[in-house]
Amino acid sequence: MEDRKREAYRLGLMTLGILAVLTAVEYIIGVYVPNAAVWLIIIALIKAAAIVQNFMHIARLWREESH
Protein backbone atom coordinates (compact mmCIF):
# COMPACT_ATOMS: atom_id res chain seq x y z
CA MET A 1 0.00 0.00 0.00
CA GLU A 2 2.83 2.39 0.82
CA ASP A 3 4.36 1.84 -2.63
CA ARG A 4 1.09 2.78 -4.34
CA LYS A 5 0.89 5.99 -2.31
CA ARG A 6 4.51 6.86 -3.08
CA GLU A 7 3.92 6.23 -6.79
CA ALA A 8 0.80 8.45 -6.73
CA TYR A 9 2.77 11.28 -5.10
CA ARG A 10 5.55 10.90 -7.65
CA LEU A 11 3.06 11.04 -10.52
CA GLY A 12 1.40 14.11 -9.03
CA LEU A 13 4.70 15.92 -8.57
CA MET A 14 5.85 15.07 -12.09
CA THR A 15 2.58 16.35 -13.49
CA LEU A 16 2.89 19.52 -11.42
CA GLY A 17 6.39 20.07 -12.79
CA ILE A 18 5.28 19.51 -16.36
CA LEU A 19 2.37 21.92 -15.95
CA ALA A 20 4.63 24.54 -14.37
CA VAL A 21 7.13 24.32 -17.23
CA LEU A 22 4.38 24.49 -19.85
CA THR A 23 2.85 27.50 -18.09
CA ALA A 24 6.20 29.29 -18.16
CA VAL A 25 6.56 28.45 -21.86
CA GLU A 26 3.05 29.79 -22.46
CA TYR A 27 3.95 33.03 -20.75
CA ILE A 28 7.14 33.46 -22.75
CA ILE A 29 5.37 32.70 -26.02
CA GLY A 30 2.49 35.02 -25.11
CA VAL A 31 4.82 37.90 -24.34
CA TYR A 32 7.46 37.57 -27.05
CA VAL A 33 5.80 35.87 -30.04
CA PRO A 34 3.39 37.91 -32.15
CA ASN A 35 0.23 36.09 -33.23
CA ALA A 36 0.93 33.19 -30.90
CA ALA A 37 -2.64 31.93 -30.61
CA VAL A 38 -1.95 28.64 -32.41
CA TRP A 39 1.03 27.84 -30.17
CA LEU A 40 -0.92 28.73 -27.04
CA ILE A 41 -3.81 26.49 -28.06
CA ILE A 42 -1.44 23.59 -28.71
CA ILE A 43 0.20 24.01 -25.30
CA ALA A 44 -3.21 24.29 -23.63
CA LEU A 45 -4.29 21.02 -25.25
CA ILE A 46 -1.11 19.30 -24.05
CA LYS A 47 -1.74 20.58 -20.51
CA ALA A 48 -5.36 19.43 -20.64
CA ALA A 49 -4.28 15.98 -21.83
CA ALA A 50 -1.78 15.68 -18.97
CA ILE A 51 -4.44 16.58 -16.42
CA VAL A 52 -7.02 14.22 -17.89
CA GLN A 53 -4.56 11.33 -18.14
CA ASN A 54 -3.02 11.67 -14.70
CA PHE A 55 -5.78 12.99 -12.47
CA MET A 56 -9.08 12.01 -14.06
CA HIS A 57 -8.04 8.40 -14.74
CA ILE A 58 -9.77 8.24 -18.12
CA ALA A 59 -7.67 5.20 -19.09
CA ARG A 60 -9.56 3.13 -16.50
CA LEU A 61 -12.71 3.35 -18.63
CA TRP A 62 -11.26 0.91 -21.15
CA ARG A 63 -9.65 -1.53 -18.72
CA GLU A 64 -11.29 -4.65 -17.46
CA GLU A 65 -12.43 -4.49 -13.89
CA SER A 66 -10.41 -6.53 -11.43
CA HIS A 67 -12.13 -7.95 -8.39
N, C-alpha and C positions, 0 to 999 in steps of 0.2 A: 504494500500500500504506500509506503514511504517513497518508493521509486516512482510510482505513478504521479505522486504529488510533486516530486522534484522535477520530473519531466514536464509537467504542466506549467510549473513556474518558469522553466527554461524556455518553453515555447512562447509563453507570454512575454518574457523579457526580450526574446529575439524579435517578436512581432513589434513590440514597442520600439526597439531600436530601428527596425526597418521603416516604421511609420515616421519616426523622428527624422531620419535621413531623407526620406521622400518629401516630408514637409519642408525641410531646409532647401531641397532642390527646387520645390515648387516656388518658394519665396524668391530664390535667386533668379529663376526663369521669369517669374512675374515682374521682377524689378528691372532686369537687364535685357530681356528679349522682347523686341516689339512684336506685336501680333502673336502672342504665345498661347492663344486659346487652345489650339490643337494639342500642344505639349502638356498643358495643364489638365486637359480632359484625359489624356492617356495616363498621366500620373495618378489622377483621381481614380481611374478605373483599376489601376494596379493596387492602390491602397484599399479600395473597396473589396477587391478579390482577396487580399491578405486578411482582412477582417472577417469576411464571410468564411473563408477556409479555416481559419484558426480559432475563431471564437463562436461562430454560429454552428459549427459541426455539420455543415451541409453534406459532407461525404458520407455521413452515417445513414442518410436516406437510402442509399443504394447498396448498403451492406446487409448481409443476412443477420438476423437477430441471433444472439447467442444466449442461451439460458443457463 
